[in-house]
Amino acid sequence: MIYHVTISGRTFEIDLGADGVRVDGDPVKVDLTRLGGTPTRSLLIEDRSHRVSARRVGKEAWDLHMDGRRIRAEVVDERTRVIREMSGSGVASRGPRPIVAPMPGLVVKVEVEEGDKVRAGQGIVIVEAMKMENELKADADAVVERIHVRAGQAVDKDEVLVELGSLETEEGG
């Protein structure tokens, strides 16, 4: 099965075949093992071990927590990708996604102001959950349209914290 995984604006072709895993055509040694009865997995890529947990946050979007970092990934199978290409409904037309709380927590800091231009991967909000601070980042270059939270505010899982808009719309292009 072939999947197209987009992280921070870069798309990788992941082929999960009978002969193993290939990333952009190159063979990669991978092993994924569940840790006890938890949602956490041990992911071995080549000879490097990582602790990872994943949570679906949309039809094709996933929040990955890997080695203490939060990563947003969009995962699309080959069939869906081809249909999008044929219909002209690609990812780029949807613009940046809003910043949402990955779990209930407390806003520690809002790192932007309305009207700020941000880059893919730039920190937007820091939320403390389960005694860990999670920096939530922009998944694409964008402009901050609306901030719904402030430092010290409690938030619920999947609550929209910051709305981001397309830079093209902001710049009139």
LUMPAKOL-436235 format. One record per atom (N, C-alpha, C): residue number from 1; residue in one letter; atom name; x, y, z. Coordinates in steps of 0.1 Angstrom, whole numbers, plus 5000, padded with zeros to 4 digits. Atoms other than C-alpha are relative to their C-alpha. Layout:
// LUMPAKOL-436235
SITE  num  residuo  atomo  east  north    up
SITE  NUM        A     CA     X      Y     Z
...
END
This chain:
// LUMPAKOL-436235
SITE  num  residuo  atomo  east  north    up
SITE    1        M      N  5009   4988  5000
SITE    1        M     CA  5000   5000  5000
SITE    1        M      C  5009   5012  5000
SITE    2        I      N  4992   4988  5001
SITE    2        I     CA  5013   5034  4991
SITE    2        I      C  4992   5012  5007
SITE    3        Y      N  5006   4988  4993
SITE    3        Y     CA  5007   5065  5013
SITE    3        Y      C  5009   5012  4997
SITE    4        H      N  4992   4988  5002
SITE    4        H     CA  5017   5101  5008
SITE    4        H      C  4998   5008  5014
SITE    5        V      N  5000   4994  4986
SITE    5        V     CA  5027   5117  5042
SITE    5        V      C  5006   5014  4999
SITE    6        T      N  4995   4986  5001
SITE    6        T     CA  5030   5155  5044
SITE    6        T      C  5003   5005  5014
SITE    7        I      N  4995   4994  4987
SITE    7        I     CA  5050   5170  5074
SITE    7        I      C  5007   5013  4997
SITE    8        S      N  4993   4987  5002
SITE    8        S     CA  5059   5207  5075
SITE    8        S      C  5001   5003  4985
SITE    9        G      N  4999   4997  5014
SITE    9        G     CA  5051   5211  5038
SITE    9        G      C  5007   4991  4991
SITE   10        R      N  4992   5010  5008
SITE   10        R     CA  5072   5182  5026
SITE   10        R      C  4992   4987  5000
SITE   11        T      N  5008   5013  5002
SITE   11        T     CA  5055   5151  5012
SITE   11        T      C  5010   4989  4997
SITE   12        F      N  4992   5013  5002
SITE   12        F     CA  5071   5116  5014
SITE   12        F      C  4990   4990  4995
SITE   13        E      N  5007   5011  5005
SITE   13        E     CA  5059   5086  4995
SITE   13        E      C  5004   4988  5008
SITE   14        I      N  4997   5011  4991
SITE   14        I     CA  5057   5057  5019
SITE   14        I      C  4993   4987  4994
SITE   15        D      N  5005   5012  5006
SITE   15        D     CA  5054   5022  5003
SITE   15        D      C  5001   4989  5010
SITE   16        L      N  5000   5011  4991
SITE   16        L     CA  5044   4995  5027
SITE   16        L      C  4997   4987  4993
SITE   17        G      N  5001   5012  5008
SITE   17        G     CA  5050   4964  5006
SITE   17        G      C  5004   4988  5007
SITE   18        A      N  4997   5014  4995
SITE   18        A     CA  5055   4927  5011
SITE   18        A      C  5015   4999  5002
SITE   19        D      N  4985   5001  4998
SITE   19        D     CA  5093   4932  5007
SITE   19        D      C  5005   5011  5010
SITE   20        G      N  4996   4991  4990
SITE   20        G     CA  5094   4959  5034
SITE   20        G      C  4995   5015  4997
SITE   21        V      N  5004   4986  5001
SITE   21        V     CA  5091   4997  5037
SITE   21        V      C  5010   5008  4991
SITE   22        R      N  4992   4991  5009
SITE   22        R     CA  5103   5022  5011
SITE   22        R      C  4995   5014  5003
SITE   23        V      N  5003   4986  4998
SITE   23        V     CA  5105   5060  5017
SITE   23        V      C  5006   5007  4988
SITE   24        D      N  4996   4994  5012
SITE   24        D     CA  5106   5079  4984
SITE   24        D      C  5009   4991  4992
SITE   25        G      N  4993   5010  5008
SITE   25        G     CA  5118   5047  4967
SITE   25        G      C  5011   4993  5007
SITE   26        D      N  4988   5006  4993
SITE   26        D     CA  5146   5039  4992
SITE   26        D      C  4995   4991  5011
SITE   27        P      N  5003   5009  4989
SITE   27        P     CA  5144   5009  5014
SITE   27        P      C  5004   5005  5014
SITE   28        V      N  4997   4995  4987
SITE   28        V     CA  5142   5017  5051
SITE   28        V      C  4996   4989  5010
SITE   29        K      N  5002   5011  4990
SITE   29        K     CA  5145   4992  5080
SITE   29        K      C  4991   5007  5011
SITE   30        V      N  5009   4994  4990
SITE   30        V     CA  5115   4999  5103
SITE   30        V      C  4993   4989  5008
SITE   31        D      N  5007   5009  4992
SITE   31        D     CA  5099   4982  5132
SITE   31        D      C  4992   5008  5010
SITE   32        L      N  5009   4992  4991
SITE   32        L     CA  5069   4994  5153
SITE   32        L      C  4994   4990  5010
SITE   33        T      N  5004   5009  4990
SITE   33        T     CA  5061   4978  5186
SITE   33        T      C  4992   5008  5011
SITE   34        R      N  5009   4994  4990
SITE   34        R     CA  5033   4986  5211
SITE   34        R      C  5008   4999  5014
SITE   35        L      N  4994   5000  4987
SITE   35        L     CA  5047   4995  5246
SITE   35        L      C  4989   4997  5011
SITE   36        G      N  5010   5004  4990
SITE   36        G     CA  5025   4975  5271
SITE   36        G      C  4986   5003  4995
SITE   37        G      N  5013   4997  5004
SITE   37        G     CA  4989   4985  5271
SITE   37        G      C  4997   5015  4997
SITE   38        T      N  5001   4986  5002
SITE   38        T     CA  4996   5021  5263
SITE   38        T      C  4998   5004  4985
SITE   39        P      N  5001   4996  5014
SITE   39        P     CA  4990   5041  5231
SITE   39        P      C  5014   5004  4994
SITE   40        T      N  4986   4997  5004
SITE   40        T     CA  5028   5047  5230
SITE   40        T      C  5006   4988  4993
SITE   41        R      N  4994   5011  5007
SITE   41        R     CA  5048   5027  5205
SITE   41        R      C  5015   5003  5000
SITE   42        S      N  4986   4998  5002
SITE   42        S     CA  5085   5021  5201
SITE   42        S      C  5002   4998  4985
SITE   43        L      N  4998   5000  5014
SITE   43        L     CA  5095   5030  5165
SITE   43        L      C  5015   4999  4997
SITE   44        L      N  4986   5002  5004
SITE   44        L     CA  5128   5017  5152
SITE   44        L      C  5002   5003  4986
SITE   45        I      N  4997   4996  5013
SITE   45        I     CA  5140   5035  5121
SITE   45        I      C  5015   4998  4998
SITE   46        E      N  4986   5004  5002
SITE   46        E     CA  5172   5020  5108
SITE   46        E      C  5005   4995  5014
SITE   47        D      N  4995   5004  4987
SITE   47        D     CA  5192   5018  5141
SITE   47        D      C  4996   5010  5011
SITE   48        R      N  5004   4990  4991
SITE   48        R     CA  5175   5047  5159
SITE   48        R      C  4986   4997  5006
SITE   49        S      N  5013   5003  4993
SITE   49        S     CA  5147   5041  5185
SITE   49        S      C  4994   5013  5004
SITE   50        H      N  5008   4988  4996
SITE   50        H     CA  5119   5066  5191
SITE   50        H      C  4988   4996  5007
SITE   51        R      N  5013   5003  4994
SITE   51        R     CA  5089   5067  5214
SITE   51        R      C  4990   5009  4993
SITE   52        V      N  5009   4992  5007
SITE   52        V     CA  5059   5078  5195
SITE   52        V      C  4985   4996  5003
SITE   53        S      N  5015   5003  4998
SITE   53        S     CA  5021   5081  5200
SITE   53        S      C  4993   5008  4989
SITE   54        A      N  5007   4993  5011
SITE   54        A     CA  4996   5091  5173
SITE   54        A      C  4985   5001  5004
SITE   55        R      N  5015   4997  4998
SITE   55        R     CA  4961   5106  5175
SITE   55        R      C  4995   5006  4987
SITE   56        R      N  5006   4994  5012
SITE   56        R     CA  4939   5112  5145
SITE   56        R      C  4992   5012  5004
SITE   57        V      N  5006   4987  4997
SITE   57        V     CA  4927   5148  5144
SITE   57        V      C  4991   5005  4989
SITE   58        G      N  5008   4997  5011
SITE   58        G     CA  4908   5147  5112
SITE   58        G      C  4999   4988  4991
SITE   59        K      N  5002   5012  5009
SITE   59        K     CA  4899   5125  5082
SITE   59        K      C  5014   4995  4996
SITE   60        E      N  4986   5004  5005
SITE   60        E     CA  4936   5125  5071
SITE   60        E      C  5011   5006  5008
SITE   61        A      N  4990   4994  4992
SITE   61        A     CA  4954   5145  5098
SITE   61        A      C  5003   4992  5013
SITE   62        W      N  4996   5007  4988
SITE   62        W     CA  4974   5130  5127
SITE   62        W      C  5009   5009  5008
SITE   63        D      N  4991   4994  4991
SITE   63        D     CA  4991   5145  5157
SITE   63        D      C  5009   4989  5005
SITE   64        L      N  4990   5009  4995
SITE   64        L     CA  5023   5126  5164
SITE   64        L      C  5008   5006  5011
SITE   65        H      N  4991   4996  4989
SITE   65        H     CA  5042   5129  5196
SITE   65        H      C  5012   4991  5000
SITE   66        M      N  4988   5008  5002
SITE   66        M     CA  5077   5117  5190
SITE   66        M      C  5012   5006  5007
SITE   67        D      N  4988   4996  4993
SITE   67        D     CA  5106   5120  5214
SITE   67        D      C  4998   5014  5006
SITE   68        G      N  5003   4988  4993
SITE   68        G     CA  5088   5149  5232
SITE   68        G      C  4996   5012  4990
SITE   69        R      N  5004   4990  5009
SITE   69        R     CA  5080   5168  5200
SITE   69        R      C  4986   4997  4994
SITE   70        R      N  5013   5002  5007
SITE   70        R     CA  5046   5173  5184
SITE   70        R      C  5001   5003  4985
SITE   71        I      N  4999   4999  5014
SITE   71        I     CA  5044   5168  5147
SITE   71        I      C  4986   4997  4994
SITE   72        R      N  5012   5002  5007
SITE   72        R     CA  5013   5172  5125
SITE   72        R      C  5003   4994  4987
SITE   73        A      N  4998   5007  5012
SITE   73        A     CA  5011   5148  5096
SITE   73        A      C  4987   4998  4993
SITE   74        E      N  5012   5003  5008
SITE   74        E     CA  4986   5145  5068
SITE   74        E      C  5004   4987  4992
SITE   75        V      N  4998   5013  5006
SITE   75        V     CA  4983   5109  5055
SITE   75        V      C  4989   4997  4990
SITE   76        V      N  5009   5002  5010
SITE   76        V     CA  4967   5102  5022
SITE   76        V      C  5004   4987  4992
SITE   77        D      N  4996   5012  5008
SITE   77        D     CA  4965   5068  5004
SITE   77        D      C  5001   5004  4985
SITE   78        E      N  4998   4998  5015
SITE   78        E     CA  4974   5065  4967
SITE   78        E      C  4987   5003  4993
SITE   79        R      N  5013   4999  5007
SITE   79        R     CA  4938   5062  4956
SITE   79        R      C  4994   5014  5002
SITE   80        T      N  5005   4987  4997
SITE   80        T     CA  4927   5094  4974
SITE   80        T      C  5009   5011  4993
SITE   81        R      N  4991   4990  5007
SITE   81        R     CA  4958   5113  4960
SITE   81        R      C  4997   5001  4986
SITE   82        V      N  5003   5000  5015
SITE   82        V     CA  4950   5103  4924
SITE   82        V      C  4986   5007  4998
SITE   83        I      N  5013   4993  5001
SITE   83        I     CA  4913   5114  4929
SITE   83        I      C  5001   5015  5002
SITE   84        R      N  4998   4986  4997
SITE   84        R     CA  4924   5147  4943
SITE   84        R      C  5007   5007  4987
SITE   85        E      N  4993   4994  5012
SITE   85        E     CA  4948   5153  4913
SITE   85        E      C  4990   5001  4988
SITE   86        M      N  5010   5000  5011
SITE   86        M     CA  4920   5144  4888
SITE   86        M      C  4990   5010  5002
SITE   87        S      N  5011   4990  4998
SITE   87        S     CA  4895   5167  4905
SITE   87        S      C  5005   5014  5003
SITE   88        G      N  4994   4987  4997
SITE   88        G     CA  4919   5195  4912
SITE   88        G      C  4998   5005  5014
SITE   89        S      N  5002   4996  4986
SITE   89        S     CA  4912   5194  4949
SITE   89        S      C  5012   4996  5009
SITE   90        G      N  4987   5003  4993
SITE   90        G     CA  4948   5193  4962
SITE   90        G      C  5000   5007  5014
SITE   91        V      N  4998   4995  4987
SITE   91        V     CA  4960   5201  4997
SITE   91        V      C  5002   5015  5000
SITE   92        A      N  4997   4986  5000
SITE   92        A     CA  4973   5235  4988
SITE   92        A      C  4988   5010  4999
SITE   93        S      N  5011   4992  5001
SITE   93        S     CA  4939   5248  4980
SITE   93        S      C  4992   5002  5013
SITE   94        R      N  5007   4999  4987
SITE   94        R     CA  4927   5243  5016
SITE   94        R      C  5006   5010  5009
SITE   95        G      N  4994   4990  4991
SITE   95        G     CA  4952   5267  5032
SITE   95        G      C  5005   4994  5013
SITE   96        P      N  4995   5005  4987
SITE   96        P     CA  4967   5264  5067
SITE   96        P      C  4989   4996  5009
SITE   97        R      N  5010   5005  4990
SITE   97        R     CA  4949   5245  5094
SITE   97        R      C  5001   5008  5013
SITE   98        P      N  5000   4993  4988
SITE   98        P     CA  4938   5261  5126
SITE   98        P      C  5009   4993  5011
SITE   99        I      N  4992   5007  4989
SITE   99        I     CA  4959   5254  5158
SITE   99        I      C  4989   4996  5010
SITE  100        V      N  5010   5006  4991
SITE  100        V     CA  4938   5231  5180
SITE  100        V      C  5007   4994  5012
SITE  101        A      N  4995   5006  4988
SITE  101        A     CA  4944   5218  5215
SITE  101        A      C  5000   4984  4997
SITE  102        P      N  4999   5014  5002
SITE  102        P     CA  4957   5182  5212
SITE  102        P      C  4994   4992  5011
SITE  103        M      N  5006   5006  4989
SITE  103        M     CA  4943   5174  5246
SITE  103        M      C  4996   5011  5010
SITE  104        P      N  5003   4990  4990
SITE  104        P     CA  4928   5192  5276
SITE  104        P      C  5012   5005  5007
SITE  105        G      N  4988   4994  4993
SITE  105        G     CA  4953   5216  5292
SITE  105        G      C  4998   5014  5003
SITE  106        L      N  4999   4986  4996
SITE  106        L     CA  4963   5251  5302
SITE  106        L      C  5009   5007  4991
SITE  107        V      N  4991   4992  5009
SITE  107        V     CA  4976   5277  5278
SITE  107        V      C  5010   5007  5009
SITE  108        V      N  4989   4994  4993
SITE  108        V     CA  5010   5287  5291
SITE  108        V      C  5004   5014  4994
SITE  109        K      N  4996   4988  5007
SITE  109        K     CA  5019   5313  5264
SITE  109        K      C  4994   5000  4986
SITE  110        V      N  5003   4998  5014
SITE  110        V     CA  5006   5327  5232
SITE  110        V      C  5011   5007  4993
SITE  111        E      N  4988   4995  5005
SITE  111        E     CA  5036   5333  5210
SITE  111        E      C  4999   5010  4988
SITE  112        V      N  5003   4992  5011
SITE  112        V     CA  5019   5354  5183
SITE  112        V      C  4989   5010  5003
SITE  113        E      N  5010   4991  4999
SITE  113        E     CA  4996   5383  5178
SITE  113        E      C  4992   5000  4987
SITE  114        E      N  5008   4999  5012
SITE  114        E     CA  4967   5388  5154
SITE  114        E      C  5007   5009  4989
SITE  115        G      N  4993   4992  5011
SITE  115        G     CA  4981   5400  5120
SITE  115        G      C  5014   4995  4998
SITE  116        D      N  4986   5005  5002
SITE  116        D     CA  5015   5383  5125
SITE  116        D      C  5001   4990  4988
SITE  117        K      N  4998   5010  5010
SITE  117        K     CA  5029   5364  5096
SITE  117        K      C  5009   4990  5006
SITE  118        V      N  4993   5011  4994
SITE  118        V     CA  5042   5330  5106
SITE  118        V      C  5005   4990  4989
SITE  119        R      N  4995   5010  5009
SITE  119        R     CA  5063   5303  5089
SITE  119        R      C  4996   4986  5004
SITE  120        A      N  5002   5014  4997
SITE  120        A     CA  5057   5266  5087
SITE  120        A      C  5010   4995  5011
SITE  121        G      N  4992   5005  4989
SITE  121        G     CA  5070   5250  5119
SITE  121        G      C  5003   5010  5011
SITE  122        Q      N  4999   4990  4989
SITE  122        Q     CA  5069   5283  5139
SITE  122        Q      C  4991   4998  5011
SITE  123        G      N  5009   5002  4989
SITE  123        G     CA  5056   5281  5174
SITE  123        G      C  4989   5010  5001
SITE  124        I      N  5011   4991  5000
SITE  124        I     CA  5022   5296  5179
SITE  124        I      C  4995   5001  5015
SITE  125        V      N  5005   5001  4986
SITE  125        V     CA  5009   5285  5214
SITE  125        V      C  5007   4989  5008
SITE  126        I      N  4995   5010  4991
SITE  126        I     CA  5023   5266  5243
SITE  126        I      C  4989   4996  5010
SITE  127        V      N  5010   5005  4992
SITE  127        V     CA  4999   5244  5261
SITE  127        V      C  5006   4989  5010
SITE  128        E      N  4996   5010  4991
SITE  128        E     CA  5006   5224  5293
SITE  128        E      C  4989   4990  5002
SITE  129        A      N  5009   5011  4998
SITE  129        A     CA  4990   5190  5295
SITE  129        A      C  5007   4989  5006
SITE  130        M      N  4994   5011  4994
SITE  130        M     CA  4998   5162  5318
SITE  130        M      C  5014   5003  5005
SITE  131        K      N  4987   4995  4995
SITE  131        K     CA  5027   5182  5333
SITE  131        K      C  5011   5001  4990
SITE  132        M      N  4990   4998  5011
SITE  132        M     CA  5044   5186  5299
SITE  132        M      C  4995   5012  4992
SITE  133        E      N  5003   4989  5009
SITE  133        E     CA  5046   5217  5278
SITE  133        E      C  5001   4996  4986
SITE  134        N      N  5000   5004  5014
SITE  134        N     CA  5036   5212  5242
SITE  134        N      C  4999   5013  4991
SITE  135        E      N  5000   4988  5009
SITE  135        E     CA  5045   5239  5216
SITE  135        E      C  4993   4996  4988
SITE  136        L      N  5008   5003  5012
SITE  136        L     CA  5019   5239  5189
SITE  136        L      C  5005   5009  4989
SITE  137        K      N  4993   4993  5010
SITE  137        K     CA  5033   5250  5156
SITE  137        K      C  4991   5001  4987
SITE  138        A      N  5007   4998  5013
SITE  138        A     CA  5020   5263  5122
SITE  138        A      C  5004   4989  4991
SITE  139        D      N  4996   5011  5009
SITE  139        D     CA  5018   5236  5096
SITE  139        D      C  5003   5006  4986
SITE  140        A      N  4996   4994  5013
SITE  140        A     CA  5023   5261  5067
SITE  140        A      C  5002   5015  5003
SITE  141        D      N  4998   4986  4999
SITE  141        D     CA  5033   5297  5061
SITE  141        D      C  4986   5006  5000
SITE  142        A      N  5013   4995  4998
SITE  142        A     CA  5003   5318  5072
SITE  142        A      C  5000   5014  5007
SITE  143        V      N  5002   4988  4992
SITE  143        V     CA  4989   5349  5088
SITE  143        V      C  4991   4997  5011
SITE  144        V      N  5008   5002  4988
SITE  144        V     CA  4974   5349  5123
SITE  144        V      C  4987   5008  4998
SITE  145        E      N  5013   4993  5002
SITE  145        E     CA  4937   5358  5118
SITE  145        E      C  4993   5003  5013
SITE  146        R      N  5007   4998  4988
SITE  146        R     CA  4922   5353  5152
SITE  146        R      C  5006   4991  5011
SITE  147        I      N  4996   5007  4989
SITE  147        I     CA  4934   5343  5186
SITE  147        I      C  4988   4998  5010
SITE  148        H      N  5011   5003  4992
SITE  148        H     CA  4908   5326  5208
SITE  148        H      C  5003   4998  5015
SITE  149        V      N  4996   5004  4986
SITE  149        V     CA  4928   5320  5240
SITE  149        V      C  5010   5010  5005
SITE  150        R      N  4990   4992  4993
SITE  150        R     CA  4951   5338  5265
SITE  150        R      C  5007   4991  5010
SITE  151        A      N  4992   5008  4990
SITE  151        A     CA  4978   5326  5289
SITE  151        A      C  4992   4999  5012
SITE  152        G      N  5007   5003  4988
SITE  152        G     CA  4963   5310  5319
SITE  152        G      C  4986   4993  4998
SITE  153        Q      N  5014   5005  5003
SITE  153        Q     CA  4931   5298  5301
SITE  153        Q      C  5001   4985  4999
SITE  154        A      N  5002   5014  5002
SITE  154        A     CA  4920   5262  5304
SITE  154        A      C  4994   4997  4986
SITE  155        V      N  5006   5003  5013
SITE  155        V     CA  4912   5245  5270
SITE  155        V      C  4997   4985  5000
SITE  156        D      N  5004   5014  5002
SITE  156        D     CA  4895   5213  5259
SITE  156        D      C  5006   4994  4988
SITE  157        K      N  4995   5007  5011
SITE  157        K     CA  4907   5187  5235
SITE  157        K      C  4992   5005  4987
SITE  158        D      N  5005   4996  5013
SITE  158        D     CA  4902   5198  5198
SITE  158        D      C  4994   5014  5000
SITE  159        E      N  5005   4986  5000
SITE  159        E     CA  4893   5234  5209
SITE  159        E      C  5009   5008  4990
SITE  160        V      N  4992   4992  5009
SITE  160        V     CA  4904   5259  5182
SITE  160        V      C  5006   5011  5009
SITE  161        L      N  4993   4990  4992
SITE  161        L     CA  4931   5281  5198
SITE  161        L      C  5003   5012  4992
SITE  162        V      N  4996   4989  5009
SITE  162        V     CA  4943   5302  5169
SITE  162        V      C  4996   4996  4985
SITE  163        E      N  5004   5002  5014
SITE  163        E     CA  4929   5306  5134
SITE  163        E      C  5011   5006  4991
SITE  164        L      N  4990   4995  5009
SITE  164        L     CA  4954   5310  5106
SITE  164        L      C  4994   5001  4986
SITE  165        G      N  5005   4998  5013
SITE  165        G     CA  4948   5323  5071
SITE  165        G      C  5011   5000  4990
SITE  166        S      N  4990   5001  5011
SITE  166        S     CA  4966   5320  5038
SITE  166        S      C  5007   5014  4998
SITE  167        L      N  4992   4988  5002
SITE  167        L     CA  4994   5345  5032
SITE  167        L      C  4996   5006  4986
SITE  168        E      N  5004   4994  5014
SITE  168        E     CA  4982   5349  4995
SITE  168        E      C  4988   5009  5002
SITE  169        T      N  5012   4992  4998
SITE  169        T     CA  4948   5362  5007
SITE  169        T      C  5004   5013  5007
SITE  170        E      N  4996   4988  4992
SITE  170        E     CA  4965   5386  5032
SITE  170        E      C  5008   5009  4991
SITE  171        E      N  4992   4991  5009
SITE  171        E     CA  4989   5399  5005
SITE  171        E      C  4993   5003  4987
SITE  172        G      N  5008   4997  5012
SITE  172        G     CA  4962   5401  4979
SITE  172        G      C  5004   4992  4987
SITE  173        G      N  4995   5007  5012
SITE  173        G     CA  4978   5375  4956
SITE  173        G      C  4995   4986  5000
END
